């Protein structure tokens, strides 16, 4: 699991379907290249001046934290995918990025084959194990 794939909002791009897919693979929110999906290039959170100018590169340093957009994103991910951007950011802030990535690697590991599972799907892309997070 790569630390560079933790987005400013707390999304772990290692777990994203767009990053894990074989065709037209996304490079993650922190990589600013032409192959990044248009939605990521235009992401208001990713392009926020407070995030760009912060020491950590994460939203938790912002004076508006958590902003409406981050709260909306968090609510959607909590409801649909059992993952919280706000909890991720709190963990990064308190425990550090290294510890967060270590915990994520264990939390999102397929119990059958050890592959990192996708937060957006309920089936492991390597062994087709149906999992519940």
C-alpha positions as CSV (number, residue, x, y, z in Angstrom):
1,X,0.0,0.0,0.0
2,X,1.5,3.3,-1.1
3,X,1.5,6.4,1.1
4,X,1.4,8.7,-1.9
5,X,-2.0,7.3,-2.7
6,X,-3.7,8.9,0.3
7,X,-5.6,11.9,-1.0
8,X,-5.9,15.2,0.8
9,X,-9.5,14.4,1.7
10,X,-8.5,11.1,3.4
11,X,-9.5,8.8,0.6
12,X,-7.2,5.9,0.2
13,X,-6.8,5.7,-3.6
14,X,-5.2,2.2,-3.1
15,X,-8.7,1.0,-2.5
16,X,-10.5,2.9,-5.3
17,X,-12.0,1.0,-8.3
18,X,-10.5,3.5,-10.7
19,X,-7.0,2.8,-9.3
20,X,-7.4,-1.0,-9.2
21,X,-8.9,-1.5,-12.6
22,X,-6.7,-2.8,-15.5
23,X,-8.0,-0.6,-18.3
24,X,-7.7,3.3,-18.1
25,X,-6.2,3.0,-14.6
26,X,-6.3,6.2,-12.5
27,X,-3.0,7.1,-11.0
28,X,-4.4,8.5,-7.7
29,X,-5.4,12.0,-6.5
30,X,-1.8,13.1,-5.7
31,X,-0.4,12.4,-9.1
32,X,-0.9,15.4,-11.4
33,X,-0.7,13.9,-14.9
34,X,-2.8,14.0,-18.0
35,X,-4.1,10.5,-17.5
36,X,-5.9,11.4,-14.3
37,X,-9.7,11.3,-14.7
38,X,-11.2,14.7,-15.4
39,X,-13.3,14.5,-12.2
40,X,-10.1,14.2,-10.1
41,X,-8.3,17.0,-12.0
42,X,-11.3,19.3,-11.2
43,X,-11.8,18.1,-7.6
44,X,-12.5,21.1,-5.5
45,X,-11.0,19.4,-2.4
46,X,-7.8,18.3,-4.2
47,X,-7.4,21.8,-5.6
48,X,-8.2,23.7,-2.4
49,X,-5.7,26.5,-1.8
50,X,-5.7,25.6,1.9
51,X,-4.7,22.0,1.2
52,X,-2.2,23.0,-1.4
53,X,-0.5,25.4,1.0
54,X,-0.7,23.2,4.1
55,X,2.4,21.5,5.6
56,X,0.8,18.1,5.6
57,X,-1.2,18.3,2.4
58,X,-4.4,17.1,4.2
59,X,-7.7,18.8,4.9
60,X,-7.4,18.5,8.7
61,X,-5.1,21.6,8.7
62,X,-7.7,23.9,7.1
63,X,-9.4,26.5,9.3
64,X,-12.7,25.5,7.6
65,X,-12.2,21.8,8.4
66,X,-14.5,19.9,7.9
67,X,-16.0,21.9,5.0
68,X,-19.3,21.1,3.5
69,X,-17.8,19.2,0.6
70,X,-15.8,17.0,2.8
71,X,-18.8,16.4,5.1
72,X,-20.8,15.4,2.0
73,X,-18.1,13.1,0.7
74,X,-17.7,11.5,4.2
75,X,-21.5,10.9,4.5
76,X,-21.6,9.3,1.0
77,X,-18.7,7.0,1.8
78,X,-19.9,6.1,5.3
79,X,-23.4,5.2,3.9
80,X,-22.3,3.3,0.7
81,X,-18.9,1.9,1.5
82,X,-18.4,1.8,5.3
83,X,-15.5,4.1,5.1
84,X,-15.1,7.6,6.6
85,X,-12.9,10.3,5.2
86,X,-13.1,12.2,8.5
87,X,-12.0,9.1,10.5
88,X,-9.2,8.6,8.1
89,X,-8.0,12.2,8.5
90,X,-8.2,12.0,12.3
91,X,-6.2,8.8,12.3
92,X,-3.5,10.4,10.0
93,X,-3.4,13.5,12.2
94,X,-3.1,11.6,15.5
95,X,-1.1,8.5,14.5
96,X,0.7,9.7,11.4
97,X,0.6,8.6,7.8
98,X,2.9,5.5,8.2
99,X,0.7,4.0,10.9
100,X,-2.5,4.9,9.0
101,X,-1.2,3.1,5.9
102,X,-0.1,0.1,8.0
103,X,-3.6,-0.2,9.5
104,X,-5.3,0.3,6.1
105,X,-3.2,-2.6,4.6
106,X,-4.5,-4.9,7.3
107,X,-8.1,-3.6,7.3
108,X,-8.6,-3.9,3.5
109,X,-6.7,-7.2,2.9
110,X,-8.8,-10.0,1.4
111,X,-9.0,-12.8,3.9
112,X,-8.7,-15.4,1.2
113,X,-5.8,-14.3,-1.0
114,X,-4.3,-11.2,0.7
115,X,-5.0,-8.8,-2.2
116,X,-6.0,-5.3,-1.3
117,X,-9.8,-5.2,-1.9
118,X,-11.8,-2.4,-3.5
119,X,-13.8,-0.1,-1.3
120,X,-16.4,0.3,-4.1
121,X,-17.0,-3.4,-4.8
122,X,-17.8,-6.2,-2.4
123,X,-15.8,-8.9,-4.3
124,X,-12.1,-9.3,-4.4
125,X,-10.7,-8.6,-7.9
126,X,-8.1,-11.3,-7.7
127,X,-10.0,-14.3,-6.2
128,X,-13.7,-13.2,-6.3
129,X,-14.1,-13.7,-2.6
130,X,-17.2,-11.9,-1.4
131,X,-16.3,-9.8,1.7
132,X,-17.9,-7.6,4.2
133,X,-16.2,-4.6,5.7
